[in-house]
Structures are given as C-alpha cells and as structure tokens.
Amino acid sequence: MRFIGVLMPYAESDPGGATNLSALRQGLQQLGWMEGRNVRFEHRWPTPDAHSMGKLAKELVDLRPDVILTNTTPVTAAALPREDPMRRRDFITSFGEFPSVTRAQQRKRPLRRLVALVIAGALLLLPQMADAQKNIKVGLTLPKDRPGADFINGMYERFKSDVETRTNGTLTVEIVYGGALGNPNSRMHLMRSGAIQMSDASDGNYATVYPDIQVLNIPYLFPTEQSAWRVLDGPFGQKLAAGLRTKTEIRVLGWWESGGFRHFSSNRVLRSPADFAGLKMRVLGPLAVPLIEALKASAVPIAFGDLYTALTTGLVDVQDNSLSIFRLIRLQELHRFILLSGHSYAVGVLGINNAFYVQLSQDERAAVDAAALTAIAFNREGSRKAEQEAFAALTTTGVEFVDLTSEQKQEFRRITQGPVINWFKTHSNASGLIDEALSAVQAAR
C-alpha cells in the first residue's frame, strides 16, 4: 500500500482545505487508487500559530511517506529537510498552482508511476480546486459588530460586498473576526504564506518584516490627515507599496486610516516633554524606541492584544493610540488624561497575498482593485467621523484632554523628530526615503 503525506496550509476546520482533499481523493479514485485499499493518507493541519508549520512538516517527513503533497512554496520549504532537501522524499506542489515535481522523481523509478498518478489525480480536479480557491479569507482583530469598529471592520465588509457584487459571486470573501486566526503578527505571516489572503495588521506589525514602512511614523511628518492621504495615494505611497510587495509578497491595495493621529494617554497630566522622564511607555514598532528615549522614558514592547492588561497591572504608564482606538478598546476605564500630541499618523495596509492576486482573472483583479478603492474611501470617511464621536463620548466619561499650543507642539517635534530620523538612517538601507517623504509631504500641503 502506497503512503501519501499531505501538508495543508489551512486549519482543519477550513472548508477550502476539505474541498481540496476531497478533490484529490476523487481524482485518484478515478484512476483506481482507493483509500484504505491500495493507498493511505496522512494529513497535517496547522494551527493559527505561524510557527506550527515547521513542526508539523517535520512530523510528516519523519513518517517517511512515499510522496508528500504540499501547497505553495513556503509550505514546501517547511517540509524540505535542511540537510539534503532532495534526498529523502518526493514533493508535489498541486493545490493552488500547477503541479510540479522535484528532481528526486527522476532518480526513483519505483515511485515514478505513483508520482505521475498523484499529479494526474490533482490535474483531473484542477478546475474544481481553482473554484474552491476563489475565496478571500480575511482575519480581523475585533469582534463582529463591535460598537465603534465600523471604520475598520466595516471597511472589510464593504470590500466583501463590493467584490462579490462585481464578480457575481464567483469570487467570495470570508471574514473571520475577533482574532480567531491568531494575533496580528501571526495573521500577517499566515497571509504571507497564503494560508489566508488578507488581514488587518497595522504599520507596527509590518515594520517587523518591512522596516522601510516606518518612515510613515516619523514624528510630526504629516500636518493633516488629508495630506497623509495625498502622500499615500501618490507616487511615494506607490513606491512604498512596491517595496513591501517585493519584500513580503503582500500587495498593497490601499492605505487605510486607523483613527487618525495618535495621542499619548496616562493617569497623570502630561504637558511637556519633561513630564515623560522616567515613565514606562508602550511601544509596538522599533521606530518608537528612539522617540521614547528622546523623552527620557523607558520603552516596553507590548502587543496590541496585551495592552489593556499591561496598563491594568502597571507594566506601562503611557500608551499612544488614536482617539477612536482608545475608545474602542475601552482605555477610558484605565486612563484619565489624553495629551493631544498628534505626534504620528496611524495607518493600516489593505493588503492581499500577491500570489493569490496574480492568479485571479483580469476581470477579478479589476473587481478587487475597484472594491479596494471603495473600501478605503469608506474607511477614511468613517475614521474622521469616529474620531469626532470618540472625542465627545470620552468627554462624557470623565476623560480630560490636554491641548497643546503651536509652540508646545513644536517643542515636542524639536525633541523627538531628529533622533527618530537619525535612527532610521542608521537602521535602514533606504535612508533616502526620508528626504522623499518630506518632499512628498511638502508637495501635498
């Protein structure tokens, strides 16, 4: 009895993965290979943890199947033995792309027929599998129908509706809410691998795999939200998008707004840079560290999902988010004062797995692009409205806002912008982006 190993990129509950396996079995049955009679399968299904793929791949390889069936290059790479990737197993990549075989098959004549039959079985059902893959799976952080989340969740819901309408349902969008597919970093890696197609990872998450995106976080780079939109929608934003796609295989469909400008909050009144000395401040991306050090505070890395707990336990004293996000995650329960510093613009990436995008038909890509434009417009309008609503709602809960004069804001800019720019120049291979960003902002005023 022949032994076929299958390493899937989907969770076991994913209907697309089940459809693909069913298609493979049907194809092999048509060629006389019946499970339990002359062939058996061993499957491995990953968890939302992006690191589980390597462990599961090793388990499958150690079982020594005759052939291993994988999906996409990253999954195949996880299964290949590092010491001699062509020595121990035959590999077929079939789901989602044209089946291919390693050179090992040319040296293993006893297995050549089985390899050929598995490919044939997959090919017989390729139209079915292609149809099964015309689904865009989106992983989001916030629960469905969360009050105040419409400018984020609603953006993806608008995208879903528009895509499905424009393609008459041949391309569908499945949204998974509430962090069910893992934390933002895990979902971003799942998107890169093709296990899901889209996620709402923030600029801070993307900074871990594409440091150049941090140029958008230079303190006091953008004077207004509208100028940020013009820069991001123009040549500079397009250049950043191209770099991100090359580095990560994530295609930028648009740049969305995560509530506007970020502001510092604490349980003590903060009015000047000197007030931050000695405080513990939450950071997400690396570029935030020199800003905090310039304020003589201590940087503490805290993931978004752990922020509320970190503030509750006193692990950090200060955090920064837009007013909308502050209200959305109920930080008014913990912090009484918000300094309207407006020190950085909160931007998100409406991204999609590029390998998935390019295999769509021309009409489907056009539908995705058009839906993205509609979704971004929805988001920006909703974000501006959400900020106004957050300000009013937070005021009624007892949150006190500390405003800054132009001179006070200029003092914050003087102290923080220089160290951040210097850090970027020494930690990036694209330091010229700073001058390009500043020029783009000047042109967009």
Secondary structure as UniProt FT lines:
FT   STRAND          2..7
FT   TURN            12..13
FT   HELIX           15..30
FT   TURN            31..32
FT   TURN            36..38
FT   STRAND          39..44
FT   TURN            50..51
FT   HELIX           52..62
FT   STRAND          67..70
FT   HELIX           72..79
FT   TURN            85..87
FT   STRAND          90..93
FT   TURN            95..96
FT   STRAND          100..101
FT   HELIX           103..107
FT   HELIX           109..124
FT   HELIX           126..132
FT   STRAND          135..139
FT   TURN            144..145
FT   TURN            147..148
FT   HELIX           150..154
FT   HELIX           155..166
FT   TURN            167..169
FT   STRAND          172..176
FT   TURN            178..181
FT   HELIX           184..193
FT   STRAND          198..199
FT   HELIX           203..206
FT   TURN            207..209
FT   HELIX           211..217
FT   TURN            219..220
FT   HELIX           225..233
FT   HELIX           235..248
FT   STRAND          250..266
FT   HELIX           273..276
FT   TURN            277..278
FT   STRAND          280..283
FT   TURN            286..287
FT   HELIX           288..294
FT   TURN            295..296
FT   STRAND          298..301
FT   HELIX           304..306
FT   HELIX           307..313
FT   STRAND          318..321
FT   HELIX           323..328
FT   TURN            329..330
FT   HELIX           331..333
FT   STRAND          337..353
FT   HELIX           354..358
FT   HELIX           362..396
FT   TURN            397..398
FT   STRAND          400..402
FT   HELIX           406..427
FT   HELIX           432..444
//
